[in-house]
Amino acid sequence: MNTDMVARKSIRIANGFINLCVLIAILLLLAFGSYAIWDSGQVHSDASSDRYTMYRPADDEASFAELQAINSDVFGWLTVFGTNIDYPVVHGEDNIRYVNTDARGRHALSGAIFLDARSSPNFADFSSIVYGHHMENQVMFGEIGLFSDRDYFEARRNGALYFEGREHGLEFFAFVHADAYDTSVFQARITEQEKQQAYIDLLFEMAINVRNDVSVTTNDRIVLLSTCTPNSTNGRDILIGKITDDVQSNPFQSNEDGTLITIPGIDALSGQWMRVSIIVLIFILILIAVILICKKRKKEVIDHEQDYQTKKKSK
C-alpha cells in the first residue's frame, strides 16, 4: 500500500470521527433543548393559578384554612377579574423569602404573590404594596403589564381581595410605570393626611392609564400590584386600585362551570412562539448536520471508487 493510499485512508477515518462528533453534539443539543422546553413548562405549570383553585376561600373557607395550616404566612386571596390572577397572598418577615418560595412554603422559581413586609397584613394601612413575578403564559403577575393598553385597562375595572374572613372589592383606577428604586412610589405606612394626598396626586400624575371617574381620597385604602417590566432592568409595572366594601360581580365569569373567560395575553403568545422557535431551530440544525454528513459520505464513496479504479489500473 503506497503512501497516498495510507493518507486517503487516514483522511476517511478522520472524517468518520468528525462526523461522529458532530452527530453526538447535535444529539446533546437536542436533549438539552428538549429539557429546557420541559423545564420551562414545569416552572409555568407550577406557577399556574389552577394549582391553588382548591384553596380559594370564596369557594370553601375550610380549604383556605387548610392552606394556612400548611403555611401560616398565607393571610389573603387576590383576584383580578378578566385575568388569571387568582392567588393566595402571603406576608413574610422580609421581601426576599417569597421571591423563590411559593404560597405552600416550597422552593419555586415563580415565588408567590406577597405583601410588602412593611405593610400591615390586614390591609389596614393607607397604601399597601403587593408583589409578584412577571411570567409568561399568563401566570403570576404576567398580565399586569397588559394594563398599559387602554382597551385592556378599560375592560378590567374590578377585582376582589379576601382578608380577615371576608371578601372585599377592588376598583382599579390607575396603571403606572415606575423605577424600582423610586421611593416616592414604593412608600409604606404613610400616616400623615397631607402626605397621603400628595401620594394620591403623584400616582395620578404618573399614570399611563387612569379612570378619572373613580374618586380616591385619604379615607380610602390603596393597593399597588407591582411586577417587573420585561424590557427594562429596573422598570416596574404597577396596577393600582382601592379597596371597597362592595364586591362587584365578575363580568368574565359567565361559563356554566364558573370558569373565567379570558383573552389570551401577549405574553402567552410570545411564550408559545419561543418554544416553537426552539423546536424549529433544533430541527434545522439536525437537518443541516444530516445534509453535511450525507455529502461527506457521498464524497468518501466517490474517493473510494477513484482509489479502487486507480489501484486497478496500476496492476
N, C-alpha and C positions, 0 to 999 in steps of 0.2 A: 504494500500500500504506500503510494507516494505521499510526499508532504502536503500537496494540495488536497488530496482526499482526506487526510487527517484533519486539516484545517476546516474543511467543509463539515466534517462530522462533528467537530468541536463546536462549530457555529450552530449546528442543528440542536445539539444538546443544550447549549446556552439559551437558544431561542425557546426551547421547550421549558426550561427552568423559568425564564422570564414570563412566559405565558401562564405557567402555574402560579407564579407570584401575583400576577395581575388578577387571575381568577379568584385567588384567595382574598385579595384586597377588596374586590367587588363584593364577594360574599360577606365579608366582615362589614362593609359599608351597608349592605342590605340589612344585615342583622341589627346593626346599630340604629339605622333609620327606622326599622320596624319597632325596635324597643322604644325609641324616642317618641314615636307616634302613640304607642300603647301607654307609655308613662304619662304623656301629656293628657291622654284621655282619662287615665285614672285620677290624676290631680283634679281635673274639672268635674269628674263624676263624684268624687268625694266632697267637692265644694257645692254641689247642687242643692238647692233648697228642698228637693224631693227627699233628701236624706233625713230631713227634720220634720216632715209632714206629720208623722205620728205623735210628735210632741206639741203640736200647735195648740195653745190654750183656748182659742176660740172654738175648737172642736171638742176638747176634753181637758179640763183643768187638772185632772188626775194625772194625765200623761205628761203635762208640763211639770208637775211636781216630781215625776219620775226623772225628768231631765235635770231638775235642780238637785235631786238626790245624787245623780251621777257627778254633777259639777255645781257646787254651791255658788259659784260666781255668776251663774245664769240668773237674771232677775227680770227680764222683759222679753218682748217679742215685737219685731218691726216688720211691717208690710207696706209696700208702696204699690198702690193699685195700678194695674196695667203693665207691671214688670214681674220678673221672677224674684224680686227682693222680698223674701218671706222667711225671715230667720230669727232665731233666738238672739238676744243681746246679752253680752257678759260685761262685767265690770271687775277689772283686775287691780292689783296693788300698784301697777305701773302700766305704761303704754307699750311695753315690749313683750310681755308674756303672750298676748294673743295675736301677735304678728304671725307666729308659726305654730299656734296651738288652736285647735278647733273648740267648738262650744261644749264638746264632751270631754275636754281636757286631754285630748290625744294630739300627738305631734302631727301637724299638717301644714304643707306649704301654703295652703289657701288661708290659713288662720281662721279668725272668727270676726263677727260683727261686734265691736266692743265700744263701750262708752269711755270717754276720756277719764283717766284716773283721777283728775282734779274735780270732776263733776260729781254731784250727788246722785246715787243710784236710783233715786225715786223721781228724777227729773224735776226736782223742786227748785233748781236754780233758774235764773232768768234766761240763761243760754246754756245749752248742752251740746257737746260735740261727739258724734258717733263716727267711728272709722271702719273702713272695710277695704280689702284689696280690690284693685281694678283687675278683673279677669275676663278672658274671652268666654264665649259660649253662654253669655247671659247668666253668669253665676257670680255670687258675692255682690260687690258694688260695680260690676262691669257695665251696668246700664246707666249709671249716674251721668256719665259724660254725654249720653244721648239727649239729655235735657237741654243741651246747648242749642239744639234745633227747636225753633219756635213752635212748630206744629206739634212736635213730640211733647214739649213742655205744656202746651195748652191742653193737650188731650189727657194729661195725667195730673190732675189737680189735687187729689187726696190720697191718704194712706191711713194706717191705723198703728197705734202704739199701745201695747199691753204692758202694764206695770201695776204693782200694788193690788193685784187681784181683779183688775177690771180693764176693759179696753177703752182707749181714748182715741179721738180723731187726730189726724194730721192734715193741715191745709198748707200746701206748698205755695210760697209767694215769690221766690227768687232763685235764680241759678247764678252762681258766682265762680269765676276762675281766679285763683289766688296763688301766691307763692307759699310754699310750706313753712317758710320762716317768717311770714308776715304776722307778727304778734298782735297787730291791730285787729286781725280777723280771728285768729285762734286764741281767743280770750276765754277764760273760765271764771266763774263766780264774780260776775260784775254786779256789785251790790248798790252802788250809788245811782239814783234815778237819772241824774244828769248824764252820767257815763253810759247808762243803758240806752237813753235816747240817742246819744251820739253814735252808739254802736248800730242801732237800727238805721240811722241815716247813712252810715258808712256802707252797710250791706246793700241798701237801695241804690246808692251811687255806683257801687262796683258791679251791680247786677248786669249780666248779659241779657237775661230774660227776667221779666218782673210782672207781677199782677198788681196793678195799681188799685184794683177794686177790693183788695184784701187789706183790711185795717190791722195794723200792727202797732201796739202800744207797749209801754213799760210794764203794764199789768199782765202781758202775755208771757208765755214760756216758749222760747225759740229752740229749735233743734236743727243742727247742721249735720248733714250726711256728707262726709268727706272721703274722697278717694284720690289716688294718683292719676295724673294726666299721662296717657301713654306716650305722647310725643314731646314731653318736657320733663327733665330730670326732677326739678323741684316744683313742678306745677301741680296744683290740686283743683279738682272739680268738686264743687260743693252745691248740693241741693238743700235749700233752706225752707223750713216750714214752721208753723206754730201749732202747739198742742191745743186741741179743742175738747170740750166735754162731749159734744155730739159726734158720733161716728157716722160718716156718710156711707151710703150703700156703695158697693163696689160695682161700677158700671161694666167692668170687664168679666165679672163672674156671672156668666149667663148660660154656661153649659149645664145640661141636666145633671151631670155628675158633680157640679160645683167647681170644676177646674177653671183656671183662668184662661181667657182668650188674649194672647199677647201677639204683638207684631215682631217678627224677627229683627234683632238689632244688627247694627253694622258690625259689632264685634263678633257676633256669632257667625256671620257670613265670612268675615276675614279669617276666623279660626278654621272654618271648613276649607277655605281656599288654601290656607297654609298647609294643611295636611295633604290635600290633593296635590299641591305643588311638590311636596317632598316625595310623594309616591311616584309622580311623573318623572322627577329628576332622577330617582334611583333607577327607574325603568330605562330611561335614556342612557344612563351610564352603563348599565348592564348590556344594553343593545350595542353601544359603541364598542364595549370590550369584546363582545361576541364577534362583531364585524372584523375588528383588528385581529383577533385570534384566527378567524377563518382565512383572512387574507394572508397572514403569516404561514398558516398551514398549507395553503394553496401554493405559496412561493416555495415552501420546503419540498412539496411534491414535485414541482417543476424542476427545482435544483437537483433533486434526487434522480429524476428521469434523465436530466442532462448528464449527470455523473455516470449514470449507467450506460448511456449512449457513448460517452467519451471512453469509458473503460472498455466497452465492447469493440470500439474502433481500434483501440490500441493493441488488442490481442492479435 
